[in-house]
Amino acid sequence: MTTKSTPPIEFSQSVGELTDRIKTKATTLSKDFLNSLGAVCPSSTTVEDLVEHSRDWWPLAMHWSLNGKTPRRSDVVCRPTSTEQVSEVVSLCAKNSVPVTVSGGRSGVCGAAVPLFAGVVIDTTNLCGVVSVDQISGLIEVRPGTFGPDLENEINSKYKLSVGHFPQSFDISTVGGWIGSRGAGQYSTRYGKIDDMVAGLEIVLADGSVILTGTEPAGAAGPNLTSLFIGSEGTLGVITKVWLRAHPLPAVTKKAAFRFETFADAVETMRTAIRNGATPAVLRLYDERESKRSHGGDGKTCTLLVLDEGVEVLIDATLKIVGDAAINNHGQPAETELVDNWLHHRNDTSGLQALSKKGFVIDTMEVAVAWSRVNEVADAVRQSIMQVSGARSASCHISHSYLDGACIYFTFAAEPKEKNLESIENTYTQIWDAAQNAALQSGANLSHHHGVGINRAKYIKRALGPAHDVLSAIKKSLDPQDILNPGKLAFASKRGEFNLD
Ligand SMILES: Cc1cc2nc3c(=O)[nH]c(=O)nc-3n(C[C@H](O)[C@H](O)[C@H](O)COP(=O)(O)OP(=O)(O)OC[C@H]3O[C@@H](n4cnc5c(N)ncnc54)[C@H](O)[C@@H]3O)c2cc1C
């Protein structure tokens, strides 16, 4: 069983020498408070624990790690093993007005699990394991700190079931983190986003009380409360149990690949296939640059990879619909080894660390947009990135598709003028501003599956408009003392503001 998070990169200094990059008002925890916390569940104040729980896989924070800094240390890390213990920890924090930030694998890429105002971190990785399985209905009851491989290995081998959620970070992320950040796996075109997989949640609220959001297959008892907590990034409650929908293990897998002279033809292939009812598990389109970099392209053609799994008759029909759409849109069949290669290398992210160590600014940005605006957004974002001084490349692929639109996943690389931290941070911020503003301006949303965290907090009010006031009102009502992951999702915090200046 995996019970440990994976650090994103090494620190340049010994942990005792690191300083916090984010300066916020400290919360003073009394000895009594620490003793009471320690009586509830194991807790730690070692410098190693505090610095590791101060960061996630946010690429900018990797540069901080390489420059003797860590985002923001908490005061104490605790590791509950039951709902009751989480409830007691949260009650204690509520009584003492102490911030409490929950973390799972800490593989988020926007800083969502960083405890901005210090206080307590609840590390859920000991609150783990499959609790029960309703094999007839395919319902899995699981603890939030369960890592991807532990969940799938158990339900594959014992029950011949699969949830079908395979993010690129599958090995290093947990069920609670998937839900907290509203993620999507690489097989989402068949199995859906995490939103579609969660049947119900057990939540510890900010006063320590526990609620269930219901596990029925469909309901009409007022608005869907489960949805309220999906993507809430630990700001509305702590998820202590999850019911996930699972599918029978697939009997057959088939693959196809195509090359296209234009991105627009390939997008039209995806759109018509999906709108005609084909939902292959994997449907990924790479632009010319990414096709050349990773899929044997010549730099002038785009590559569409297709993989489906399940019952043969359904897969054959699905691949026929996609194949017909490709031919109708000038696609050329290509070798299916391209899909095999992708399967082998899809979770390798070693380039990120290697290039960061050389001082390059590297990151990805994913947004969702209606089919009618996919080409426009893809062009606008790539062009805006390339206008920033130091930008070396901007590329994209379409990673997830829906009846009404798709997720465009951009990758950028830049070489700051100088290799010092200030120059790296400036370049990083300028590229994100250019890319996110271009995406919002041309009709995309803020995020498809990476979430908001620290990195995107400054754009969320613009993206949501007056709807952000509704979210803030919900936050205020559920967490009047502002103890749950304060400072996130651009909720006003009585604890102060944070900025990176
Ligand atoms: C190499 C790499 C590839 C990635 N690929 C993908 C991908 O394909 N698809 C995708 O969706 N994401 C991807 N991500 C982003 C990240 O892995 C996901 O967001 C993941 O879901 C985070 O899970 P975690 O357990 O690491 O959560 P953490 O990073 O620990 O936390 C994420 C957020 O969820 C909250 N949270 C965690 N547990 C709970 C809980 N029990 N209750 C309430 N809130 C909670 C935290 O407070 C935080 O706000 C990738 C990241 C990396 C580094």
PDBQT file of the ligand as one rigid body, heavy atoms in Angstrom, charges set to zero:
ROOT
HETATM    1  C1  LIG A 601       2.903  14.986 -13.306  1.00  0.00    +0.000 C 
HETATM    2  C2  LIG A 601       1.496  15.396 -12.995  1.00  0.00    +0.000 A 
HETATM    3  C3  LIG A 601       0.473  15.045 -13.843  1.00  0.00    +0.000 A 
HETATM    4  C4  LIG A 601      -0.853  15.397 -13.539  1.00  0.00    +0.000 A 
HETATM    5  N1  LIG A 601      -1.848  14.948 -14.358  1.00  0.00    +0.000 NA
HETATM    6  C5  LIG A 601      -3.144  15.201 -14.019  1.00  0.00    +0.000 A 
HETATM    7  C6  LIG A 601      -4.203  14.664 -14.825  1.00  0.00    +0.000 A 
HETATM    8  O1  LIG A 601      -3.990  13.943 -15.794  1.00  0.00    +0.000 OA
HETATM    9  N2  LIG A 601      -5.473  14.945 -14.439  1.00  0.00    +0.000 N 
HETATM   10  C7  LIG A 601      -5.740  15.697 -13.333  1.00  0.00    +0.000 A 
HETATM   11  O2  LIG A 601      -6.916  15.892 -13.022  1.00  0.00    +0.000 OA
HETATM   12  N3  LIG A 601      -4.748  16.234 -12.588  1.00  0.00    +0.000 NA
HETATM   13  C8  LIG A 601      -3.472  15.992 -12.893  1.00  0.00    +0.000 A 
HETATM   14  N4  LIG A 601      -2.458  16.504 -12.116  1.00  0.00    +0.000 N 
HETATM   15  C9  LIG A 601      -2.757  17.380 -10.983  1.00  0.00    +0.000 C 
HETATM   16  C10 LIG A 601      -2.937  16.615  -9.635  1.00  0.00    +0.000 C 
HETATM   17  O3  LIG A 601      -2.278  15.404  -9.646  1.00  0.00    +0.000 OA
HETATM   18  C11 LIG A 601      -4.389  16.395  -9.381  1.00  0.00    +0.000 C 
HETATM   19  O4  LIG A 601      -4.977  17.645  -9.115  1.00  0.00    +0.000 OA
HETATM   20  C12 LIG A 601      -4.729  15.440  -8.235  1.00  0.00    +0.000 C 
HETATM   21  O5  LIG A 601      -6.104  15.200  -8.289  1.00  0.00    +0.000 OA
HETATM   22  C13 LIG A 601      -4.335  15.944  -6.868  1.00  0.00    +0.000 C 
HETATM   23  O6  LIG A 601      -4.458  14.877  -5.943  1.00  0.00    +0.000 OA
HETATM   24  P1  LIG A 601      -3.585  14.889  -4.599  1.00  0.00    +0.000 P 
HETATM   25  O7  LIG A 601      -3.974  13.723  -3.796  1.00  0.00    +0.000 OA
HETATM   26  O8  LIG A 601      -2.154  15.010  -4.934  1.00  0.00    +0.000 OA
HETATM   27  O9  LIG A 601      -4.161  16.211  -3.938  1.00  0.00    +0.000 OA
HETATM   28  P2  LIG A 601      -3.400  17.426  -3.211  1.00  0.00    +0.000 P 
HETATM   29  O10 LIG A 601      -2.472  18.097  -4.185  1.00  0.00    +0.000 OA
HETATM   30  O11 LIG A 601      -2.833  16.985  -1.934  1.00  0.00    +0.000 OA
HETATM   31  O12 LIG A 601      -4.653  18.395  -2.941  1.00  0.00    +0.000 OA
HETATM   32  C14 LIG A 601      -5.342  18.999  -4.009  1.00  0.00    +0.000 C 
HETATM   33  C15 LIG A 601      -6.500  19.834  -3.439  1.00  0.00    +0.000 C 
HETATM   34  O13 LIG A 601      -7.495  18.962  -2.919  1.00  0.00    +0.000 OA
HETATM   35  C16 LIG A 601      -7.734  19.245  -1.556  1.00  0.00    +0.000 C 
HETATM   36  N5  LIG A 601      -7.956  17.975  -0.867  1.00  0.00    +0.000 N 
HETATM   37  C17 LIG A 601      -7.153  16.889  -0.825  1.00  0.00    +0.000 A 
HETATM   38  N6  LIG A 601      -7.708  15.923  -0.070  1.00  0.00    +0.000 NA
HETATM   39  C18 LIG A 601      -8.881  16.409   0.373  1.00  0.00    +0.000 A 
HETATM   40  C19 LIG A 601      -9.892  15.908   1.232  1.00  0.00    +0.000 A 
HETATM   41  N7  LIG A 601      -9.830  14.701   1.768  1.00  0.00    +0.000 N 
HETATM   42  N8  LIG A 601     -10.951  16.700   1.506  1.00  0.00    +0.000 NA
HETATM   43  C20 LIG A 601     -11.060  17.946   0.975  1.00  0.00    +0.000 A 
HETATM   44  N9  LIG A 601     -10.136  18.468   0.155  1.00  0.00    +0.000 NA
HETATM   45  C21 LIG A 601      -9.056  17.715  -0.135  1.00  0.00    +0.000 A 
HETATM   46  C22 LIG A 601      -6.487  19.972  -1.057  1.00  0.00    +0.000 C 
HETATM   47  O14 LIG A 601      -6.784  20.823   0.035  1.00  0.00    +0.000 OA
HETATM   48  C23 LIG A 601      -6.096  20.746  -2.284  1.00  0.00    +0.000 C 
HETATM   49  O15 LIG A 601      -6.841  21.933  -2.335  1.00  0.00    +0.000 OA
HETATM   50  C24 LIG A 601      -1.129  16.165 -12.402  1.00  0.00    +0.000 A 
HETATM   51  C25 LIG A 601      -0.081  16.526 -11.543  1.00  0.00    +0.000 A 
HETATM   52  C26 LIG A 601       1.209  16.145 -11.833  1.00  0.00    +0.000 A 
HETATM   53  C27 LIG A 601       2.315  16.516 -10.891  1.00  0.00    +0.000 C 
ENDROOT
TORSDOF 0
